Amino acid sequence: MAESTRSLSGLTEEEALEFHAQFKTTFTAFVVIAVLAHILVWAWKPWF
C-alpha cells in the first residue's frame, strides 16, 4: 500500500481541503451571528 504524504500539520492534502471547507463554513456562521448580535444591540441601545 502506498504511503500518503503528509504536511507539517500531519494532514494529507485531502484532509486539509476537507478541514478548510468546514472551517470556512463555521467561520462564516460565526461572523453572521456576531453581526446579527451587534445589529440587535445597536437597535436596543445605540452606542454612537
MDTraj code that builds the backbone (N, CA, C; nanometers):
import mdtraj as md
import numpy as np

residues = "MET ALA GLU SER THR ARG SER LEU SER GLY LEU THR GLU GLU GLU ALA LEU GLU PHE HIS ALA GLN PHE LYS THR THR PHE THR ALA PHE VAL VAL ILE ALA VAL LEU ALA HIS ILE LEU VAL TRP ALA TRP LYS PRO TRP PHE".split()
xyz = np.array([
    [0.0837, -0.1172, 0.0000],
    [0.0000, 0.0000, 0.0000],
    [0.0891, 0.1247, 0.0000],
    [0.0534, 0.2229, -0.0809],
    [0.1349, 0.3435, -0.0934],
    [0.1179, 0.4327, 0.0293],
    [0.2284, 0.4879, 0.0725],
    [0.2267, 0.5806, 0.1864],
    [0.1822, 0.7173, 0.1368],
    [0.0814, 0.7761, 0.2009],
    [0.0356, 0.9093, 0.1604],
    [0.1251, 1.0142, 0.2250],
    [0.1523, 1.1199, 0.1508],
    [0.2381, 1.2251, 0.2044],
    [0.1572, 1.3153, 0.2959],
    [0.2233, 1.3622, 0.3985],
    [0.1582, 1.4480, 0.4973],
    [0.2382, 1.5776, 0.5103],
    [0.1694, 1.6837, 0.5490],
    [0.2332, 1.8134, 0.5662],
    [0.2816, 1.8286, 0.7101],
    [0.3274, 1.9477, 0.7439],
    [0.3715, 1.9736, 0.8814],
    [0.2590, 1.9540, 0.9819],
    [0.1355, 1.9817, 0.9396],
    [0.0211, 1.9662, 1.0297],
    [-0.0145, 1.8194, 1.0519],
    [0.0379, 1.7312, 0.9702],
    [0.0056, 1.5897, 0.9812],
    [-0.1144, 1.5488, 0.8986],
    [-0.1697, 1.6432, 0.8207],
    [-0.2861, 1.6136, 0.7376],
    [-0.2430, 1.5868, 0.5944],
    [-0.3180, 1.5001, 0.5295],
    [-0.2969, 1.4821, 0.3863],
    [-0.3618, 1.5987, 0.3134],
    [-0.3345, 1.6106, 0.1840],
    [-0.3935, 1.7181, 0.1042],
    [-0.5456, 1.7116, 0.1088],
    [-0.6008, 1.5922, 0.0980],
    [-0.7466, 1.5746, 0.1005],
    [-0.8049, 1.6135, 0.2364],
    [-0.7390, 1.5722, 0.3438],
    [-0.7856, 1.6071, 0.4786],
    [-0.7783, 1.7576, 0.5022],
    [-0.6721, 1.8202, 0.4531],
    [-0.6568, 1.9642, 0.4697],
    [-0.7666, 2.0399, 0.3958],
    [-0.7998, 1.9957, 0.2754],
    [-0.9067, 2.0604, 0.1993],
    [-1.0412, 2.0430, 0.2680],
    [-1.0655, 1.9246, 0.3227],
    [-1.1898, 1.8993, 0.3949],
    [-1.1985, 1.9857, 0.5204],
    [-1.0892, 1.9958, 0.5944],
    [-1.0853, 2.0799, 0.7143],
    [-1.1091, 2.2259, 0.6774],
    [-1.0461, 2.2722, 0.5705],
    [-1.0598, 2.4121, 0.5296],
    [-1.2038, 2.4443, 0.4906],
    [-1.2687, 2.3530, 0.4209],
    [-1.4082, 2.3752, 0.3819],
    [-1.4972, 2.3861, 0.5057],
    [-1.4764, 2.2992, 0.6033],
    [-1.5551, 2.3048, 0.7272],
    [-1.5237, 2.4308, 0.8060],
    [-1.3968, 2.4700, 0.8090],
    [-1.3568, 2.5916, 0.8802],
    [-1.4240, 2.7137, 0.8196],
    [-1.4262, 2.7229, 0.6867],
    [-1.4909, 2.8364, 0.6202],
    [-1.6394, 2.8432, 0.6542],
    [-1.7051, 2.7269, 0.6580],
    [-1.8479, 2.7231, 0.6894],
    [-1.8739, 2.7713, 0.8315],
    [-1.8002, 2.7180, 0.9275],
    [-1.8239, 2.7558, 1.0669],
    [-1.7817, 2.8997, 1.0937],
    [-1.6745, 2.9470, 1.0298],
    [-1.6310, 3.0851, 1.0482],
    [-1.7356, 3.1813, 0.9922],
    [-1.7912, 3.1482, 0.8763],
    [-1.8958, 3.2315, 0.8170],
    [-2.0174, 3.2367, 0.9082],
    [-2.0571, 3.1234, 0.9649],
    [-2.1714, 3.1207, 1.0572],
    [-2.1422, 3.2065, 1.1796],
    [-2.0215, 3.1987, 1.2342],
    [-1.9829, 3.2791, 1.3496],
    [-1.9923, 3.4278, 1.3177],
    [-1.9409, 3.4679, 1.2021],
    [-1.9435, 3.6093, 1.1638],
    [-2.0871, 3.6578, 1.1466],
    [-2.1722, 3.5765, 1.0851],
    [-2.3124, 3.6152, 1.0663],
    [-2.3809, 3.6333, 1.2014],
    [-2.3588, 3.5418, 1.2939],
    [-2.4190, 3.5526, 1.4274],
    [-2.3661, 3.6759, 1.5001],
    [-2.2358, 3.7028, 1.4893],
    [-2.1774, 3.8201, 1.5548],
    [-2.2352, 3.9495, 1.4971],
    [-2.2488, 3.9563, 1.3654],
    [-2.3057, 4.0764, 1.3027],
    [-2.4506, 4.0942, 1.3464],
    [-2.5264, 3.9866, 1.3478],
    [-2.6657, 3.9931, 1.3918],
    [-2.6744, 4.0408, 1.5373],
    [-2.5875, 3.9896, 1.6226],
    [-2.5868, 4.0317, 1.7625],
    [-2.5551, 4.1807, 1.7745],
    [-2.4593, 4.2292, 1.6959],
    [-2.4263, 4.3713, 1.7005],
    [-2.5431, 4.4568, 1.6517],
    [-2.6115, 4.4135, 1.5496],
    [-2.7277, 4.4871, 1.4989],
    [-2.8377, 4.4917, 1.6049],
    [-2.8628, 4.3804, 1.6699],
    [-2.9662, 4.3769, 1.7730],
    [-2.9308, 4.4661, 1.8921],
    [-2.8046, 4.4644, 1.9329],
    [-2.7629, 4.5505, 2.0435],
    [-2.7716, 4.6965, 2.0008],
    [-2.7332, 4.7263, 1.8778],
    [-2.7419, 4.8636, 1.8264],
    [-2.8868, 4.9120, 1.8274],
    [-2.9803, 4.8237, 1.7870],
    [-3.1217, 4.8603, 1.7855],
    [-3.1735, 4.8841, 1.9281],
    [-3.1208, 4.8091, 2.0231],
    [-3.1640, 4.8201, 2.1623],
    [-3.1032, 4.9424, 2.2304],
    [-2.9739, 4.9631, 2.2091],
    [-2.9033, 5.0699, 2.2802],
    [-2.7878, 5.1211, 2.1936],
    [-2.8167, 5.2177, 2.1059],
    [-2.7113, 5.2694, 2.0167],
    [-2.5920, 5.3245, 2.0951],
    [-2.4729, 5.3043, 2.0461],
    [-2.3545, 5.3494, 2.1172],
    [-2.2890, 5.4695, 2.0517],
    [-2.3510, 5.5242, 1.9469],
    [-2.2978, 5.6485, 1.8878],
    [-2.3890, 5.7623, 1.9182],
])
top = md.Topology()
chain = top.add_chain()
for i, resn in enumerate(residues, 1):
    res = top.add_residue(resn, chain, resSeq=i)
    for name in ("N", "CA", "C"):
        top.add_atom(name, md.element.get_by_symbol(name[0]), res)
traj = md.Trajectory(xyz[None], top)
